[in-house]
């Protein structure tokens, strides 16, 4: 194992009480990630249905309806990401910036990649009808956007994971080297599954409230559309029962206690199970009844996401709290030396 | 020093920030802050005259702005943050600690701005008649206002970096926010943004009104008038800013060091402002009096002038704050002014947590015995020079020495002597932050760079090694030893 560095922190006080910054970080991150899920999941589902639409025209219309949500969700996702970024920069300065620097090329490539993906999604949406005769090219636009959306979260995930393990920093030589850290992949799978699941619920919301004309335009019955949405939400969530615990179990042991993390994730598994049962029941309901538990399902999903966000924060704290004490100690020691050297120089200058 | 050091040896670290930031400023000023009130005004005019053609033209212009601002504009905004966090984490981390709430409020305003632009664009066709239309026009003006507020907050942070004013003694957000350069910059940028929008609107009008000569004539004339309204305000704002620059400069440097170079830059700034403005006014006048004869390329001329002026303005802004990245608090190399006595006494490497290993290409033909010294030389370079300079790329150190010492083999003693006193000769350079040994190591490394042009690898590819003195293991061992010693004393 490589040595664990203990750097000096920025010698300025936090601009707000720590709990306030934590609330900003966790609260707004949850909102941000929900819209990221909608955006990425929406792109995947659009691609999927547009491909199906090559054989059956009405799927193309469904794909169009879903694609209309991507661009609005992406704008909200970006703007909601700024607050958590601000808070994580403040709370975890040493950790976050170190992970950024060690994966620097990939970190900065987020900007051109996401710009490209966004422009592709706009082109895909606004040229939909004009490109009816160039379907291959049209599909290429959304495929390329999907690939970018597959890759970019991996960069973020690598950063926020790498920052938690100072003992791994000296062993990393760039982004792809950081990817070899085994615990990144189960977390990535966990994120990927959440995207269609969340977008499935978005579909239910969209088609529950859609006007009869809008629904008729898709060529599907309303109940059929709601069922599809629930299926997208249900089956990836069922898979999470395998992936979630795997992500938890593969996380490296950390210095702090993770008992609270296990409890929080345990509760989230129970809540998820209830939510899955409800969604399964929804998929079995008839035309006029389907969607009646949507409020309950959304509430349970919100609880699961809150628990996930909270649990992640508890784990983050367990991972870095001991190291942070050492950083504080080193920073204080360094500042004492700085003050002594300044005093000595001032005395010397005064004596001249 | 205390973060792994990211480094781009071809483009240069500053180049990365500059590309992203200038693109962002142009989009933010021209397509958001200046354009939203202009589009709302066009919509209002169309509604007042009950002329749907104005409404359609306004929508087309808005749609272009919507596409660009919500993609390139939004992402370059985040990109400034990401690039600065890579290039100078010390400065951005410090600024965040000071301006957290300023940035937080700016973020809330930004959320409002994005929601408004999405709502304004998507409801255009739905809210098209009666009171709904009036509401929509108000939404447009509200969007313009919030776009301006985001700029007004960010300008404060930029002004703070040039001259923090009383913050150095009273470290509060309000004192930092109301720094001396704040209002002059805002007074300059606001009409600049509105004028830039007028020029872009003129160009887009020429693109969108080919089939309607009457609308084209009226809209081009209106864009010309819009530019004429804000031109004098920009001149006043520019003059105010111009007159405040020497004060900020004097705060950063002793007056005796205000060199010819600065005077040249400063003089050039006002010439650039006046020259660009004259060019813009000529085009605006032509647009007003001969709107039907304006060719499509013509607005590109004042647009180029505005880009040039904005670029020069930003360069002067950067120039004024040198040798600091945060005036009188932190030098451009990311080292705090207060840290200098310690580092100059003990040397940079004594307190550095990380080292950035040499790659094979960087070692080149060096003998194994030379490698430890080269490694230390590289680390001194990375800490003291690499935030602004590359080895052999843009703004390279080798280029600087080649200009001074020619192509023959350089004299390391001359390099050391120059580095030790360069801030006297070039007051825009920070003083050398290390001690004599660091200078010697750096001199030797410069000689190596003269012979070996391999790119200098940053932490993002070479990784890092850790100073054994600053590891958790060493600190814990020292702590146990201390506890044991205390036990024995008892």
Boltz contact constraints between the chains, C-beta under 6 A:
constraints:
  - contact:
      token1: [A, 3]
      token2: [B, 466]
      max_distance: 6.0
  - contact:
      token1: [A, 3]
      token2: [B, 471]
      max_distance: 6.0
  - contact:
      token1: [A, 4]
      token2: [B, 471]
      max_distance: 6.0
  - contact:
      token1: [A, 4]
      token2: [B, 472]
      max_distance: 6.0
  - contact:
      token1: [A, 5]
      token2: [B, 353]
      max_distance: 6.0
  - contact:
      token1: [A, 5]
      token2: [B, 466]
      max_distance: 6.0
  - contact:
      token1: [A, 6]
      token2: [B, 470]
      max_distance: 6.0
  - contact:
      token1: [A, 6]
      token2: [B, 472]
      max_distance: 6.0
  - contact:
      token1: [A, 6]
      token2: [B, 475]
      max_distance: 6.0
  - contact:
      token1: [A, 7]
      token2: [B, 2]
      max_distance: 6.0
  - contact:
      token1: [A, 7]
      token2: [B, 353]
      max_distance: 6.0
  - contact:
      token1: [A, 8]
      token2: [B, 2]
      max_distance: 6.0
  - contact:
      token1: [A, 10]
      token2: [B, 93]
      max_distance: 6.0
  - contact:
      token1: [A, 10]
      token2: [B, 94]
      max_distance: 6.0
  - contact:
      token1: [A, 12]
      token2: [B, 94]
      max_distance: 6.0
  - contact:
      token1: [A, 12]
      token2: [B, 97]
      max_distance: 6.0
  - contact:
      token1: [A, 15]
      token2: [B, 97]
      max_distance: 6.0
  - contact:
      token1: [A, 15]
      token2: [B, 100]
      max_distance: 6.0
  - contact:
      token1: [A, 72]
      token2: [B, 118]
      max_distance: 6.0
  - contact:
      token1: [A, 75]
      token2: [B, 70]
      max_distance: 6.0
  - contact:
      token1: [A, 75]
      token2: [B, 114]
      max_distance: 6.0
  - contact:
      token1: [A, 75]
      token2: [B, 118]
      max_distance: 6.0
  - contact:
      token1: [A, 78]
      token2: [B, 74]
      max_distance: 6.0
  - contact:
      token1: [A, 79]
      token2: [B, 111]
      max_distance: 6.0
  - contact:
      token1: [A, 79]
      token2: [B, 114]
      max_distance: 6.0
  - contact:
      token1: [A, 82]
      token2: [B, 107]
      max_distance: 6.0
  - contact:
      token1: [A, 83]
      token2: [B, 107]
      max_distance: 6.0
  - contact:
      token1: [A, 86]
      token2: [B, 103]
      max_distance: 6.0
  - contact:
      token1: [A, 89]
      token2: [B, 96]
      max_distance: 6.0
  - contact:
      token1: [A, 90]
      token2: [B, 96]
      max_distance: 6.0
  - contact:
      token1: [A, 90]
      token2: [B, 100]
      max_distance: 6.0
  - contact:
      token1: [A, 93]
      token2: [B, 93]
      max_distance: 6.0
  - contact:
      token1: [A, 97]
      token2: [B, 3]
      max_distance: 6.0
  - contact:
      token1: [A, 97]
      token2: [B, 85]
      max_distance: 6.0
  - contact:
      token1: [A, 97]
      token2: [B, 89]
      max_distance: 6.0
  - contact:
      token1: [A, 98]
      token2: [B, 3]
      max_distance: 6.0
  - contact:
      token1: [A, 98]
      token2: [B, 4]
      max_distance: 6.0
  - contact:
      token1: [A, 100]
      token2: [B, 85]
      max_distance: 6.0
  - contact:
      token1: [A, 100]
      token2: [B, 86]
      max_distance: 6.0
  - contact:
      token1: [A, 101]
      token2: [B, 3]
      max_distance: 6.0
  - contact:
      token1: [A, 101]
      token2: [B, 4]
      max_distance: 6.0
  - contact:
      token1: [A, 101]
      token2: [B, 6]
      max_distance: 6.0
  - contact:
      token1: [A, 101]
      token2: [B, 459]
      max_distance: 6.0
  - contact:
      token1: [A, 102]
      token2: [B, 4]
      max_distance: 6.0
  - contact:
      token1: [A, 102]
      token2: [B, 459]
      max_distance: 6.0
  - contact:
      token1: [A, 104]
      token2: [B, 6]
      max_distance: 6.0
  - contact:
      token1: [A, 104]
      token2: [B, 86]
      max_distance: 6.0
  - contact:
      token1: [A, 104]
      token2: [B, 460]
      max_distance: 6.0
  - contact:
      token1: [A, 105]
      token2: [B, 460]
      max_distance: 6.0
  - contact:
      token1: [A, 108]
      token2: [B, 82]
      max_distance: 6.0
  - contact:
      token1: [A, 111]
      token2: [B, 75]
      max_distance: 6.0
  - contact:
      token1: [A, 111]
      token2: [B, 79]
      max_distance: 6.0
  - contact:
      token1: [A, 114]
      token2: [B, 75]
      max_distance: 6.0
  - contact:
      token1: [A, 115]
      token2: [B, 71]
      max_distance: 6.0
  - contact:
      token1: [A, 115]
      token2: [B, 72]
      max_distance: 6.0
  - contact:
      token1: [A, 115]
      token2: [B, 75]
      max_distance: 6.0
  - contact:
      token1: [A, 118]
      token2: [B, 71]
      max_distance: 6.0
  - contact:
      token1: [A, 119]
      token2: [B, 71]
      max_distance: 6.0
  - contact:
      token1: [A, 122]
      token2: [B, 67]
      max_distance: 6.0
  - contact:
      token1: [A, 170]
      token2: [B, 464]
      max_distance: 6.0
  - contact:
      token1: [A, 170]
      token2: [B, 466]
      max_distance: 6.0
  - contact:
      token1: [A, 172]
      token2: [B, 463]
      max_distance: 6.0
  - contact:
      token1: [A, 173]
      token2: [B, 463]
      max_distance: 6.0
  - contact:
      token1: [A, 174]
      token2: [B, 460]
      max_distance: 6.0
  - contact:
      token1: [A, 174]
      token2: [B, 461]
      max_distance: 6.0
  - contact:
      token1: [A, 326]
      token2: [B, 472]
      max_distance: 6.0
  - contact:
      token1: [A, 326]
      token2: [B, 475]
      max_distance: 6.0
  - contact:
      token1: [A, 337]
      token2: [B, 342]
      max_distance: 6.0
  - contact:
      token1: [A, 338]
      token2: [B, 338]
      max_distance: 6.0
  - contact:
      token1: [A, 338]
      token2: [B, 339]
      max_distance: 6.0
  - contact:
      token1: [A, 338]
      token2: [B, 342]
      max_distance: 6.0
  - contact:
      token1: [A, 341]
      token2: [B, 341]
      max_distance: 6.0
  - contact:
      token1: [A, 341]
      token2: [B, 342]
      max_distance: 6.0
  - contact:
      token1: [A, 341]
      token2: [B, 345]
      max_distance: 6.0
  - contact:
      token1: [A, 342]
      token2: [B, 341]
      max_distance: 6.0
  - contact:
      token1: [A, 345]
      token2: [B, 341]
      max_distance: 6.0
